[in-house]
């Protein structure tokens, strides 16, 4: 319910509750919970010293990624792109608009969605 309220309104605005929005936010929460459980399972048995080394890793200096496998470099590059995009978008927002970051915007007439189909198709 908290994500539903935070993602869809600004301060002082009424919130229209719909079963569709509640279901979508429940599904998001479930995905986050499952991702957390997956990470916790993957970290079982990892020695504390290795976890501490991972937590203190600094990949911001030039050449730091050179020793990593290709897949890990790709993941870090995607993470940096997301981080930079979020910083740019949040920096462009003003005060009360912070709650609208994840809110869907109505599609323009004739617009295509992410898979190249007309909205609702």
C-alpha positions as CSV (number, residue, x, y, z in Angstrom):
1,X,0.0,0.0,0.0
2,X,2.9,2.4,0.7
3,X,4.4,2.0,-2.8
4,X,0.9,2.5,-4.2
5,X,0.5,5.8,-2.4
6,X,4.0,7.0,-3.1
7,X,4.1,6.2,-6.8
8,X,0.8,7.6,-7.8
9,X,0.2,11.0,-6.1
10,X,1.8,14.2,-5.0
11,X,1.3,15.7,-1.6
12,X,-2.3,16.8,-0.9
13,X,-3.7,14.9,-4.0
14,X,-6.5,12.3,-3.7
15,X,-5.6,8.7,-4.5
16,X,-7.8,6.7,-6.7
17,X,-7.5,3.1,-5.6
18,X,-8.1,0.3,-8.1
19,X,-7.7,-3.4,-7.9
20,X,-5.4,-3.3,-10.9
21,X,-2.9,-0.9,-9.1
22,X,-3.1,-2.9,-5.9
23,X,-2.3,-6.1,-7.8
24,X,0.6,-4.5,-9.7
25,X,2.1,-3.2,-6.5
26,X,1.7,-6.5,-4.8
27,X,3.5,-8.2,-7.7
28,X,6.3,-5.7,-7.5
29,X,6.7,-6.3,-3.8
30,X,6.7,-10.0,-4.3
31,X,9.4,-9.7,-7.0
32,X,11.6,-7.6,-4.7
33,X,11.0,-10.1,-1.8
34,X,12.0,-13.1,-4.1
35,X,15.1,-11.2,-5.3
36,X,16.2,-10.6,-1.7
37,X,15.6,-14.3,-0.9
38,X,17.6,-15.4,-3.9
39,X,20.6,-13.1,-3.0
40,X,20.5,-14.4,0.6
41,X,20.6,-18.0,-0.6
42,X,23.5,-17.3,-2.9
43,X,25.5,-15.7,-0.1
44,X,25.0,-18.6,2.3
45,X,28.3,-20.2,3.1
46,X,30.4,-17.2,1.8
47,X,33.0,-16.4,4.5
48,X,32.7,-13.1,6.3
49,X,36.1,-12.0,5.1
50,X,35.1,-12.4,1.5
51,X,31.8,-10.5,2.1
52,X,33.9,-7.7,3.7
53,X,36.2,-7.6,0.8
54,X,33.3,-7.3,-1.6
55,X,31.7,-4.5,0.4
56,X,34.9,-2.6,0.4
57,X,35.6,-3.0,-3.3
58,X,36.2,0.2,-5.2
59,X,35.6,0.0,-9.0
60,X,35.6,3.8,-9.5
61,X,39.3,4.1,-10.3
62,X,40.5,3.7,-13.9
63,X,41.4,0.1,-14.8
64,X,39.7,-1.4,-11.7
65,X,37.3,-3.4,-13.9
66,X,40.1,-4.9,-16.1
67,X,40.5,-7.9,-13.8
68,X,36.8,-8.9,-13.8
69,X,35.2,-11.4,-16.1
70,X,33.3,-10.0,-19.1
71,X,29.9,-10.8,-17.6
72,X,30.7,-8.9,-14.4
73,X,32.0,-5.9,-16.3
74,X,28.8,-5.9,-18.3
75,X,26.6,-6.0,-15.2
76,X,28.6,-3.1,-13.6
77,X,28.3,-1.1,-16.8
78,X,24.5,-1.6,-16.9
79,X,24.3,-0.6,-13.2
80,X,26.3,2.6,-13.9
81,X,24.0,3.5,-16.8
82,X,20.9,3.0,-14.6
83,X,22.5,5.0,-11.8
84,X,23.4,7.9,-14.1
85,X,19.9,7.9,-15.6
86,X,18.3,8.0,-12.2
87,X,20.5,10.8,-11.0
88,X,19.7,12.8,-14.2
89,X,16.0,12.3,-13.8
90,X,15.8,12.9,-10.1
91,X,17.9,16.0,-10.6
92,X,15.4,17.3,-13.1
93,X,12.5,16.9,-10.7
94,X,11.1,19.6,-8.5
95,X,9.9,19.1,-4.9
96,X,6.5,17.4,-5.0
97,X,7.2,15.7,-8.3
98,X,9.5,13.2,-6.6
99,X,6.6,10.8,-6.0
100,X,5.8,10.7,-9.8
101,X,9.1,9.0,-10.8
102,X,7.6,5.6,-11.4
103,X,4.1,6.8,-12.4
104,X,3.0,5.7,-15.9
105,X,2.3,8.5,-18.3
106,X,-0.5,8.4,-20.8
107,X,0.6,7.4,-24.3
108,X,0.4,9.9,-27.1
109,X,-2.0,9.2,-29.9
110,X,-0.3,6.8,-32.3
111,X,2.6,6.1,-29.9
112,X,4.1,2.7,-29.6
113,X,4.9,0.9,-26.4
114,X,8.3,-0.9,-25.5
115,X,7.6,-3.9,-27.7
116,X,6.5,-1.8,-30.8
117,X,2.8,-2.3,-30.5
118,X,0.1,0.3,-30.1
119,X,-1.0,0.7,-26.5
120,X,-3.7,-1.7,-25.5
121,X,-2.9,-4.0,-28.5
